[in-house]
Every structure is written in structure tokens, then in C-alpha cells.
Amino acid sequence: MIHLEVAVAAPVTETLTYSFPAADSSQLQPGMRLLVPLGRRQVTGYLLAIRPADEAPFQIKPVTDVLDSKPLFPAGMIPIFRWIASYYRYPLGEVIKIALPGGLTQQSERHISLTEAGKEALAHFHAANGADSPAWLAELTARGGLSPAQVRLIWRSRKWRKLLETWHNEGYVTITEAVSATRTKAKTEICVGLGQKAPPLADTRLKASEKKAMALLLELLGNRFPPVVPVKELNHAYSGAGRAIKSLGEKGLVFCREQQIFRDPFGEEPPFFPEPPHLSTDQEKVLAQLLPAIGRKSFTTFLLHGVTSSGKTEIYLQAARRTLAENRSVLVLVPEIALASQLEAHFFSRFGKTLALLHSGLSQGERFDQWHQIMEGRAKIVIGARSAIFAPLTDPGLIIVDEEHDSAYKQEDTLRYQARDLAVLRGKLQQCPV
């Protein structure tokens, strides 16, 4: 057995230790989610460290399940999360939960259902107690059960909790626990590609519908990578493609597979801004100090002061280009979503699809996809509001805080962090200019 240091998504100030079979430990990496027991329930935990097992004066509970096949955040973020938890006096697991896209936390939930014996017994109870009956009893008897959200509220009252436990012991209701599903998942679609036995279109063994589907598949494939076409795209172009593809697949001439697709947060493509033919004298002076600092790959801070339309955005773009040339990534923070929209057009014009967005204007699914694009290294530049400070960049080489004086960088509820200060912290810990 080995021991794992885990931060649980619960108001627990210390990290907890769980055991895991050493034979299966090769699959584990810091940054992965685990399902772990906490008291009598199951909660999401975040793996922080893996250690050899040692003697402990207490029982160490085993991990219930491994929820991810790869990490959700890089190991380099763990010291940052620890510092935030210590400085802001906030539970470490809750810090990580806030940093991650929403809908990724699993926990055990109670479900209460009415039994056949309980229908008559609780009807008598309601008639006998009248207005003194709990408010939720009418829904329990009418619908035959209570949702996990309702049960969570009821369970806070010791009086009603004891009443439900008594009814459970008497066989009037059943109380069961089940682990909730994650609300946000990867979006996938079925795609088609050519098999190794694909014949020429003149092959007389093919039906007319099969030849038409094959010709359309070849046309749509073009130079795509990976060399597959979504089934819905084929069906849109040719209504008989579905049946033809199925028969071609049975002959081994094409293959079908499920593939992840990424939800596009941009909608319409942003307006194009061309690169200026030359820089101003002031811009050249600033870049003469900033670019060497990026090349040194060490922590230092700069304060760039200039009135509106003085050319600060072009300095950001030039610095970002140099950072990408150093094979590092760029994080750009803005105080408001409206400013993110303005900057994203400039960055998209210069860097295209290497850009990712992280802000509250995205849906949960879009934020989930953008997060994974960043984590997998497909997106090298991240633009977002204050929560983007948690972007899972493995090796940031430049952090830009636009309008750093703006009060919107301060989170006013739950984890009350200051994103500008965390930008300086992250730059120091990950050795990059800010």
C-alpha cells in the first residue's frame, strides 16, 4: 500500500491521508480527483502528493475511486493553492474546488422514498398532527420521495432527521445513499474514417448509396487531422449516409469512433486588427526592458503606465510573441468581461486558435473545454477575468494584469482573494515576469 495526501472538497482545514494499492499506483498523478470517504459520506478529493506507507497510530481509510485518467491541474499549481489556503485562511480543498471549472465535484447524496407500508402510516400521522406536521411531509406522500437537495435541507434539523430515521427503522421510508454524477463532462460525437481495406469508387461490389457515401467522405476528409468526419456532417450533406456508412463499416471499409469536440466560446470570429507597420519610440523603450526579462525566464515586475490608446496593447502582443518563441505560455488578466472581449480580438488576430478564454460569461461546458485545451497545451495564451489567475498553465512565461488598479480584481465573497496579488505570487513561484 501507499499513502496519498488529499485535500477534500469540504470545510476541512487540514489535508487527509488515504491508502491506495501500490500495484495500481502507476496511474496516479498529483492533480487528479479521487472519491474518498469522509465520515459516513463520500466526497471529492484532490491528490496532492504520493508517499510510501508508514506506520500510523490510527486506521487509514482507502480511496473509493479514481475519478480522472489524467490531472485536472499541473503539479506546479499545488504550492500556489497551499499559499492561498494559508494566507486567506480558507480550506485547501475548497480553494481547489473554486479554481476548477464548475460541475466537477462528486459527493454522496441521500435519497428518501416512501414504502407501501408508509403510505397509510404517514397519511394517519399527517391527519393526527395537522399543522404540526413538517412542511415537506405533503410532498413526500404525494410524490413518493424527496430529492437530494430537499433531504440536505431537512437533515440540518435534528428533530426531522431523528423522525426520518425512526420511520426508516419502522419500514415507512427507505434512506439510501448514492454518489452524485458530475454535471460537466466532455462533449463527444461519432466520427467516420477510411478503413485500411477501402476500395476504389469504381468497385462494382459497392451499392450506389455506398459509393455516394464513400465519395462524400473522401471529399470532406480533405487534409483534416485527425482524418475523420463527424457523422452528422455526412448526414447533413446526404440523407442516406447513415445506413450506407453502417454497411460500409460491416465490410471493414470505414470505421466509426467517438471523439471529443470542443465547444467554441468565441461564437462569431472576432474582428481582425492588423499589426502596425512600426512601433512608437515609447513602445520600443518599454520592450527594450521587457523582452530581455522574458528571455531570462526569471521573476521580475513591471508597471506600465499610459493613457487610453497610448499603445499598451501592442506592447502586450509583442511581449506575448517573444514568450511563445521561448516555448512558454501567457496569462492575461482583465478586470471585466467587456475588456476581455476587446483584448481577445487583438490577440486572436495575431495568434489565432492558440487563444483560450476563462471568465464567468462562458457556460460550464465552454469553461470545461477551455480548461482542458489549456491543460493539454493546445492553448498557449489565456485571457480572462480574475478567476483566470487559476488557469492550468504548466509553464507561464509572462503574466499581464491589465488595469491593475481596478477594484474588480478583488473577489468579494467565499474565497476573498486579490487576483493582482496572486499574479505577483504566481510569477514569483513559477519564475516569470509580471
Secondary structure, 3 states (H helix, E strand, C coil): CEEEEEEECCCCCCCEEEEECHHHHHHCCCCCEEEEEECCEEEEEEEEEEEECCCCCCCCCECCEECCCCCCCCHHHHHHHHHHHHHCCCCHHHHHHHHCCCCCCCEEEEEEEECHHHHHHHHHHHHHHHHHCCCCHHHHHHHCEECHHHHHHHHCCHHHHHHHHHHHHCCCEEEEEEECCCCCCCEEEEEEEECCCCCCCCCCCCCHHHHHHHHHHHHHHCCCCCCCEEHHHHHHHCCCHHHHHHHHHHCCCEEEEEEEECCCCCCCCCCCCCCCCCCCHHHHHHHHHHHHHHHHCCCECCCCCCCCCCCHHHHHHHHHHHHHHCCCEEEEECCCHHHHHHHHHHHHHHHHHHEEEECCCCCHHHHHHHHHHHHCCCCCEEEECHHHHHCCCCCEEEEEECCCCCHHHECCCCCCCEHHHHHHHHHHHHCCEC
